[in-house]
């Protein structure tokens, strides 16, 4: 891939000299025209956050976890770059956040969650977050919410190519290549992303206090040593191929196929006292996702169909080298293979401007083969007995009716029903209302309420040892109410929104210890009450001299309280905040642009998180609050046949020593540099 950069850069040095455009070119101000229209029927009462494309395209090394933490009120529980990153939505668990990619669910049928560190933000063209009850319109099981991800055909007509090379601290290299073509009927896009890193950053280990002594052996001082992150190297490869076709009759077909191949070391805990290289943990994953779709508009009816397939090959290995000679022996060799088939049919009908009806039916067929194949008896060759094979069919039926009797009022009702295996959930209803309180300030009041269910994962039911096939679905009620306002002038815009939410979840699934040592089992035990407030501000302005300013900010206050279990209220964790749920979280992204320069600043803040259910204080009972600051400066250079972009990023600007998860150190001050090359083809 690096040879591509050399070839493209050589274009600058050939006999055909490329003349740089005049850096003092005039900025032409175009009169702004405000277009007022009806609010979309699909969004009646919906609490939705659309991630800004600038946040998704921050840089090629960013994952969707980075984009979500910077552009929303979600809390991302991260173990570091290229390690597990999960999303907590309004104080719920990661398994309560449902995620779709081009309409197909991507939550693991084994764990029920999504690792957002495995989703490059450069592979996502559209990302939207549906809060609380609004997730019912996307899929079931989103007790916290849902996230939709999608790709789309290239915007630019003709042939286009883009290559970006990144180099960063800790021997980190990132490379991105996109080749796309858009014609009258056909479009194609190929994206390739490769990342490697030693990830051996230095951190101060506050879990390993060292003492200094005098000549007599008496302790005279102490300190916390600077050590390197161990066993954290990673290699990621992503390939995304898309094809689009539009027929003469208006049929639109698309295919998106995404393959990832990753091999990651799992860094040792900061509390690990092992100073040698006698053990190592690693996780490898090979995943293929493919979705083909068709849709067409027949008068006032839009119909569509999708089909997809997902294959996951996951392998976790823990190895030890007892004699220190480099002969590693597997202690754990867990392997999981997952096959998922997906199919969906959908239709929308708008008889007039006041009504919109929609319905869809989707099915997922999962087949899982999971187990630990490590040898536990070297003499007999006996392997660990933790194997399970299971299949499950999941069906989801959805219908909605949206009504706008007058331009300022909208009412919508959603109904969903789901089947999993030989069991089904009760009917899932959701009600939405919005009212335009002021046309001048575009002030809209919104409210929604829903009943929702999330059925157990395959690990919850069948994991060996400990699975519980008698689990019931988690069930909850959620409601929210909010206001949003949009103000626009000739050169500026301001959008404000605030939301209050309340959610109560019963039969929360919790894994607890059993009488058998080392064995845990899940049970429907906990009752959780989650409530709080969310706020968002988006602003932009420009000057006649060409300066442009923009800001995107989020703030959330979340209480997620354990209301006790079904068997006993005499528990010291009752009335306490759930573990790893911050009460306060905030994020701000600000940009200043002038001509071809862009300066961006990102700020993130999380209050302390408790690590014990009784909210005990102390070094092991909580993860301290932290503030993160990142700074980036970008410059683009225009040549006759090439656009060259240069970008430098500084992460953790003030050298904060912090952790997102207890015992998992994070990098201190570090930097990256990116160079992008975009040739200019002479398209017809």
N, C-alpha and C positions, 0 to 999 in steps of 0.2 A: 504493500500500500504506500510506503514512503516513496517508492520510485515514481508513483503517480504525481506526487508533489513536485519532484524534480523535473519531470517532463512538462508539467503545466507551468512551473516557474520559468522554464527555459524559453517560454513564449516571449518573455520580457527582453530576452537577449538576442533574438534572431535578427536577421537583416532588416526585417520590416519593423522599424522602430515605432514603439507605441507612445503616442504623445499624451501626457497627462493633461486632463482638463484643467482649465483655469480655476484655481482655488478661490478666486474672488468673484466667481460667477454670481450674478444677481439672483436674489430670491424673489420670485413673483408671488404676490399674495392674491389668492383667488377668493372672490366673495363667497362667504359661507351661506348656504341656503338650508334652512331648517324645514324638514318634511314631517308633518304630523300625520299619523295614521292610527288605525285601530290596533289595540293591543292584541297579540296573537291569541287565538282561542285555546291553543294547546297549553298556554301558560296561565290559565285562570287559577288564581290562588296558589300557584306553585312557588315554593321557596327553592330557588336555584341559583347556584354560583357558577358562572362560566369562567374558566381560567383564561387569562389574557394570553394571546399568542406570544407576546414578548417574554412572558414568564416561561412558557414551554420551550422557547428557543433561547434560553439564557446562555447555555453553552452545551456542547456535545457530551460533556462528562456528567451532566445532570440527569438524574433519574426522575421518574414521576413523583417519588417521595420528596425530592427537593422542591418540585413545582407545587405540590400540594401544601407543603409547610409554608411556602412563601406567599401563596395566593389564596389561602382559605383559612378557616378557623379549625381545621382538623389538627389533632395532635398526632405527629408521626413518631412512633416509638422505634428508634433506630439504634442498631448496634454498630454503626459506622458505615463508611462507604463500602459497597459490594457485600453487605451483610444484611440480614433480615431487617426489613422496614415495614411496619404495619400501621394502619390508620385507626385512630379512635375517634368515633363520630358521636358528638354530644354525650360523652361519658359512657359509651357502650364499649363492648369488646370488639376486637378486630374482625371476628366472625360475623358481627352484626352489620358490617359494611359490605354491601353487594357491589360487584364490579362487572361491567359488561364491556366487551370489545367488539365493535361492529355488530352489536345485537346479541352476541353469544356470551353467556356467563363464563368468567374465568376464575372464579373462586375454586380453590382446591376441594374436591369432594371428600378428601380425607380429613383436612384440617378446617375447611370452611373459610379460610382467609386468603389474602393475596399478599405476596411479597413485592412491594412497589419498587424495591431496588432493582428488580429484574425487568422493569419497564422503562426503556430510555425515553426521555421526554421528546427527543427528536423523532421518535417513531409515532407520535401522537399529533394529529392535526386538530382535533376538537376534543375538549375535555370539559365535562359539566358535572357539578356536584348537586345532587338532589337531597335536600335536608328532610329528615323525619318522615312525615306522612307523604311527602311528595315522591318518595321512593316506590310507593305502591304502583304508580304508573309505569315504572321501569321493570320491576321484578319483585317477587315476594322475599321475605326474610330480612329486609333492610330495616331492622329495628332501630338502627342509628341513621341510616341513609343509604344512598346508592351513588355510584360514580360511573358515568358512561364515557367510553373512549372510542374514538372513531378515526379512520383515515379518509382521505378524499382525493379526488383526481387532481393532477397538477393545475395550478392557476395559469401558468404561462404557456402560451401556444408555441408549438414547435419543439425543438430539442433544447434541453438545458442540462447543465452538469454543475455540481458543486462538490468541492473537496475541502475538508478542514482537518488540519493536523494540530493536535494539542500535546503539550509537554508540561508536566507539573512536578511538584515536590514528591519525594519518596519514590523516584524512578517510575513515574506514571506517564504512560503514553496513551493517547486517545486518537482514533482516526475515524472519519466519517466521509462516506462517498454517496452521492445521490445522482442518479442518471434518470431523467424523465423525458417523456415526449407526450405532447397533446396535439391530436389532430381533430378533424371534423367529427369523426366517428370513434376512433380509437384513442385511448390514452394508456400510458404505461409509466410506472415508477419503480425504481429499484434502489433500495437503501441498504447500506452496509455500515456497521459500526463495530469497531474492535477496540478493546481496552485491556491494558495490562498494567500491573503495578506491584512493586515489592511491598508497598503499604507499611513500611517499617518506620513509622513516625516515632519521635521521641515524646515521652510524657513523664510528668512527675508522678511517681507511684506513692499515693498517700495510704496505700494498704501495706506498705513494707517500710516500716520505720527502721532506720539504721542508727547505730550509736558509735560515738568516737570515745576512745580511752586514752589515758596518759601512759607514761612509761611504767607505772605501777599497776596498770590494768583497771584503773578506776574510771568509771563513766564520767566524761566531762562535757558531753554534748550529744546532740542528736540531729538528724536531718532525714528528709525524704529524697531518695535517689531519683535521678533522671534515667529512665530505661527505655528500651526500644520495644515497639509493638512486635510481638513474635507470632509467627505462623499466620499472618494476615494477607499474604500475597494472593492475587486473584488474576484470572483471565476470563474475559467475556467476549463473546462473538454473537452478533445479531444480524440477521438478514431478513429483509421485508420486500416481498414482490407483490405489486398491485397491477391489475389490468381492469380497464373500463371500456365499455362499448355501448353506444346508443344507436338503436336501429331507426330506420326511416319511419316506422310506425310509432315511435316514442318509447319502445321498450329499453330499459336501462339495466345492463348487466355489470356486475363487478366481481372481482376475485381478489382476496387479500390473503397471502400466505406468509407467516412469520415463523422463523426458526431461530432458536437460541441455543447456544452451547456455552456453558459456563463451568469453570472449575475454581473453587474458592477455598482458601484456607480459613479455618475458624480460629480467630485470634484467641490466645490464652487470656484468662481472667487476670486482672491486676493483682488479685489475691493469690495467684498461683506461685508457689515457692520453688517450683522446678526451674533450676538455672541451666540445665543441660538441654539438649535437643533429643531427649529420649522418648518423646511422645508428640503426636501431631493429630489434628482433626481436620477433615476436609469434607466438602460437599460438592458434588457434581450434579449438573442437571442438563438434560437434553429435552427440549420442548418444541413441538410443532403445533401451530394453530393455523387453521385455514377456514375461511368463510366465503361462500359464494352467494350472491344475492341477485334478485330480479325485482323490479317494480315498474308499474305503469299507471298512468292516469287515464281513466275512462269517464269523461265528463266530470261529474262531481264525486266520483269514486276513485280512490287510490288504493291499489292492491299491490302486495309484495310477498315474496317468499325468500327464505334464507335456509341454507344448510351449512353445517360446519363439522369439523373434526379436530380434536385435541389429543395429542399424545405426550405424556410426561414420563420421563425416565429419571428418577431421583436416586441418588446414592450417597449415603453418609458413611464415612469410614473413620474409626478411631484406631490408631495404631500405636504400638509401643516397641521400643528397642531396648530390651532389658540388659543386654551386654554392651551397649554403646558402640557396636561395630557397624551400625547401619542396616542391620537385618530387622526390619520392622515387621511385627506380627500383628494381624488384625485382632483387635479386642472387640470391636463392633463393626459389622459390615451389613448395614441396613439398605435394602433395595426395594424401591416401589415403582411399579409400572401402572400407569393410568391411561385408559382409553375412554374417550367421551365422544359420542355422536350427538349432533344438534340439528334440530329442524324447527322452522317457525313459519307460520302463515299469518298475514296481517292485512287489515283493511281499514280505510277511513272513508267516511261519507259526510259531506257537507251539503245538505239540501238547500240552505240559504245562509245568510250572514249571521243568523242568530243561533244556529245549531251546528254541532259537530259530534259525530258518533265515531267511535273507534273500537276495534276488537282485535285480539290476536290470540294465537294458540301456539305454545312452544313446548318442545320436549327435549330432554337430555337423557341419554343412556350411558351410565357409567359402568366401567368394569375395572376393578382394582385388584392388583396382586402385590401384596406387601409383606415383608418379613425381614428378619435378621438372619443372615446366612453365616455368621461367624462361628468358628469352631470353639466349643467350650470344653472339649475333652480331647487333648492331643493324642492320647493313647488310642481311643476308639474312633476318633474322628467325628464324634457326635456334634451336631450343630444346634444352635439356639432354637428353641421351639416357640417362635413368636410369629408364625406365618398365618395370614388370613387372605382368602380370596372371596370377593363379594361383587355382586352386580346390583345395580339399582336403577330403576326408571323413574324419572321425575317429569311431571306434566304440570303446566301452568296455563290457566285460561283467564283471559282479561277482557273486560268490557268497560267502556266509559261513555258518558253523555255530558256534553258541555253546552251550556245555554247562556246567551247574553241577551236578556230581554230588552235592555236599553244599553246604549253605548258605555255607560259608566258602571254597570253592574254585571258581574259574571258569576255563575254557579256551575259547579262540576261535581259529578259523582263517579267514583271508580269502584269497580268490584273485581276481585281476584279470587281464584280458587286453585289450590295446589294439591297434587298427589305425589307422594313419595313412597316407592315400593308398594306395599299393600295397604298403606294408610294415607289419610288425607287430612288437610287442615279444614277447619270451618271456613265459611265465607269471609273474605277479608274486605271490609268496606272502607272507603275514604271519601271525605266530603271537603270541598274547597269553595271558598267564596272570596271575591275581591271587589273593591269599590273604589272608584276614582273620586277621591274626596275633593280634589282641586285640579282643574285643567291647567291653570296658569302655572302652578308649580309641579305639575305631573305627579301629584301626591296620590299614591295608591295604598289602600289598606288591604291586608291579606290575612286570611285565617284558614286553618285546615285541621282536620282530626282524622285519625285512622286507627283501626284495629289491625294488628299484624302478628304473624307467627314465623318462627324459624325452626325448621326441623333439624334433628341431630345430624352430625356428620357421620361418615362411615367409620372414622376412628372412634367417635363417641360410642357407636353401637357395637363395633366388632373388633377393636384393637385387642391384640393378644400380648400380654395378659391384661385384663381389666375392663374390656368393653362391656357396655350395658345395653342389651337389645330391648329393654323395657322402658327406655327413656321416652318422655313426652316432648312435644315441641315447646320451645320457649314462646311465651305469648305476652303481648304488651299493648297498651293504649298509649297513643302519643297525640299531642296537639301543639300547635304553635300559632302565634299571631304576630304580625309585624307591619311595618310601614316602610315605604320607599319613596324617594323623591328624586327627580332628575331636573336639573336646571341647565339651560344652555344659553350662550350668547354667541356673538359673532366669532370669537376666538377661544372661548372657554366652555368647559362643561364640568358639571359636578353631579355626582350621584351618591346618595346616602341611603342606607337601609339599616333597620334595627329589628330584631326578632326576639320574642320571648318563647321559650319552649318548655314542655313538661312531658315526661315519659315515665311510665310505670311498667316494669317487666316482671312477670311471675314465672316460676319454674326455670329460672336461670340455671344453666348447666354448669356445674362446678366439679372439677376432679379433686377427690379427697383420698387420703390414705386409707388402706384397708388393714385388716388384721395381719395379712401376709406382708412381711417386710419388703419394702421397695416396690410394692404394687399399689397403683392408684386406680380408682374407678370413678366415672362420672355419674352424678345423680342430679335430679331436679330438686334443688334445695333452696336457692337464694331468691329473695325478692329485692329488687333494685328500683330506687326512685331517682331519676335523673332530671334535673331542671337547670335553667340558666338563661343567659342572654347572649346574643351575637350581634355584632355591629360591623358594618363595612362601609368604606369610603373610597370612591374612585374619582380622581380629579385630573384635569389636563388644561393647559393653556398655552398660547403661543403669542409671540410679539411680532410686530411688523418688521423687525430687523432679523428675523429668522430663528430666534431662540424658542425652544419647545420644552415645556415642563410637564411631567406627569407623576402621579402618585397613586398607589393602590395599598390600602391599609385594612387590616382585620383585627378584631378584638373579641375575645370570648371569655365569659365567666360561666363555669360549669361546676355544678355540684352533682356528684354521682354517689348516692348514699346507699349503703347496705341496710335494708330494713329488716334483716333477720332471715332465718330459714323457716321452713314449714314445720319443724319439729321442736325448735327451742328458741326463745327470745333471750335466754341467759347467755349471751355471747358478747364478749368485749368488743367485737368488731361491729356490732349493731350501731347504726347512727354514724358510722365512720365513712370517709371518702374511700372509694375503691382504689386499689393499688394502680400506680402508673397513670393516673388521671389528674392532670394539673387543674387547679381551680382557675387559674388565670393563664391565658395565652394570647400572644399578639404578634403581628407581623406587619412590616411596612416595606414596600419596594418603591423607590423614587428614582426618576431619571431626568437628566438634563441633557438636551441635545442642541448642538449648534453646527450648522452646515453638516459636515461628515464626521463630527465627533459626538460620542455618546458616553456620558458618565452615569453609572448606575450604582445605587447603594441599597443593600438589603439589611434589614434589622429584624431579628426574631427574639422573642422572650417567652420563657416558660417558667411559671412558679414552681415551687418544690413539688415533687411527687413522692408519695409514700410507697414503700416496698413491702410493708406488712399490713395485714388487714385491720389490725388494731391501731394503726397510725402511730406506732411507737416512734419516738424520736431517737436520735443517736446516729452514729456513723452508718449502721446497717439498716436503719429504719426508714431512711429517706434519701432521695437524690436531690441535692441542692438546686435552687433556681439558677438560671443562667441567661445571659444575653449574648446573642451572636451578631456579629457585624461583618458584612462582606462588601467589597468595593471592586468595581470593574471599570475599565476605560477602553473604549473601542474607537477605531479610526478606519474608515473605508477610503480606498484610493481608486479612482476611476481612470482606466486606460481605454484605448480605442477598442481593444478586443478582450479585455480582461478586467474584472473587478477584484481587487485585492483588499482583504479585511484583516486587521490586526487587533487583537484583544488581549489585554492582561487582566488577571483576576487575583485579588488578594482575599483569602478566606480567613475567618477568625482574626479580623484586623487587629484587635487589641489583645491577642494572645491569651484568650480566656481558657482556663483549665476547667473542663466540665465533663459531665457524663449524661447521656440520655438514659442509659440503663446501668444499674448498679454493677460495678466491677468491670465495665466495658469502657476503657479509656477512648477518648476522641482526640483527633489531631489538634495541635496548637497552631500558631501562625504558619500558613503555607500559601503557595501561589501556583498559578498555572498561566500558560501563554498559548494562544491559539492563532493560527494563520489560516485564512480561508481564501480559496481561489475559485472564481466563477468565470469561466470563459464566456464570451459573447458570440453565439453562433448567428450566422446570417440566415435566419429563418424566413421563409417566404411569407 
